[in-house]
Structure formats: C-alpha cells, structure tokens
Amino acid sequence: MAAISTGTDLYTHIKSMLYTTIPTFVICLVLFGFIGMGYADQVLDTEGIVIFKAAIDANFLVSLWGFLPLVVLFGLSFRRVPAEPAMISASIVAIIIALIQQQHEFISILGSLQNGYSADTGNVDLDRLLNRGGILNMMGVLAIALFSMALGGLLTKVGYVKSMLEGILIHIKSVVQLLAATMFTGIIASIATGQSYISIVLTAQLFNEKFAEMGLKRRMLSRTIEESTTLITPLMPWSLGGAFYSGVLDVPVFDYAPWAFLNYLNVFVALAMAAMGMAIFRNKPAA
C-alpha cells in the first residue's frame, strides 16, 4: 500500500527500507541477546511445545517440500518478477503440494482460497493459528483501502490538504525535518483512525509534493510512511494490527508493546541516519 500510494516500484521500496531496517534489526538483536542472558539459567517448559508439535504431526505430513512455495516466491522476487505473478506462482505450487502431499481434494482447496482454511485438529491453539485467510476475508481490507485512496484523492483535489499543511510545510527546510513531519503525521493519523491503510494513503497525499519539491525520490516517502504508520499501528490496542496480534498470541497489546523494539526504534534510526546524510535518495538534477 505504501508503494502504491507513492507510485514506487515495490522492489525499489523494499530495497530502500533495508537501509534503515537492517541496522535496527542489529540493534534489536543486541538488545534481545542482552535481555535473554538474564533468563539463561531458567528451564524452559516444553510440554506445550511437545503437545503443539504432536497435533501438527497427527494432522499434517510435514516435510521440506513445504518450503517450496517460499523458495519460488523469493526466487521470483529476487529476479524482480512483479509481485502479482510471483505470488500466484507460489500459490499454484502450494496447491500442488496440498493435492499430492496432504491429499486434499481440489474442491476443498478452492474453498479454502475463497472462504479461508478450516480445520479441527483437537488443539485449540493450532486451530486458532490455522483457521483464517481466504479472499472473502480480505474484502473488508480491500474496501478500506479503496475508500481511503478515494478520500485522499478527494481531499487533495478540493485543496483541503494543501490548505491544512501549507503553514507547516513552508517552514520545513531540511530532509530531517521533512521526515520527522511525515512520520509524526502518519503516527497521529494511525492513532486517530486505528487503520494503517487510511493513514498510509493520507500521509502520501499530504507530503507527495513536498518530497518532490525537495528533490527526494518517491522511495524516500514510501519508506518513511512504512517506518511510521505500518510499524506503529500494531502497538495500539484499538487498531486492526493490535487486535490481530493480541487475538492470535493471546497477549494484551500493552504487554508486548514494550518488547516491540523494532517498531519504535526504526523511527529514531531513520532520523539519525538522515541527520548524518545517510540513506537519502535524491532525484538527479535536470540537465
């Protein structure tokens, strides 16, 4: 959504994100390693893990072939095949594996694609993990995305966006100020709406012209939006992301949020790198 809203190629967007995400991952690795040392002398209770694995073994045939769809997806992505054909190819491979290895009927597989997978394994935690998905399950998200894009275009066309930000944007003179303003706007929009989709589109509409005016590539805007709206939204209990993670993990958002170092550290790492003149992509000046 961030790539589409800013007119950025998806793989260019992902590559741009790596510049700030990888350093943040390293920082998180150090933090979790340091924290984990405090629990090194504790014995892990493996009973729940054993029961979970037994439920998987009893209901599914587990083998290395299960990794093949991921291999296809990453392989095609590495060759810069557009996202849609790459995902469709991986899905076809997954369907073939389900037919041959898991011995599912073709009609039931099509039903899972349409309505989501449904299983009764006898393990509540495993069922909660597996029983989801399907095209129909994504229609609500698609509708929100379409409406948010339409709303963003309408607000821009009537001049509301320009009027609202004109007094702020005129004072922005540096890249760091622009990135900070974009992130702040995305975070506030996410808090207000509880939806990353709406905040992504609106933030893109608000700052698209300013990024172009300062000679920054579109990937800078898409990355900055991703670093704020996408990563911050799951830390709010009233958001779709927070509700999903809390429901699947059975852990309140405020319990896991302090440990989600990547989600809020990425913002500070991106701003620090920009202040040092790193990972800033500019358009080539016209001849």
Buried (B, 14 or more C-beta within 10 A) or exposed (E): BBBBBBEBBBBBBBEBBEBBBEBBBEBBEEBEEEEEEEEEEEEEEEEEEEEBEEBBEEBBEEEEEBEBBEEBBEEBBEEEBEBEEBBEBBBEBBBBBBEEBEEBEEEEBEBBBEEBBBBEBEBEBBBEBBEEBBEEEEEEEEEBBEEBBEBBEEBBEEEEBEEEBEEBBEEBEEBBBBBBBBBBBBBBBBBEBBBBBBBBBBBBBBBBBBBEEBEBBBBBBBBBBBBBBBBBBBBBBEBBBBBEBBEEEEEEBEEBBEEBBBBBBBBBBBBEBBEEEEBBBEEEEEE
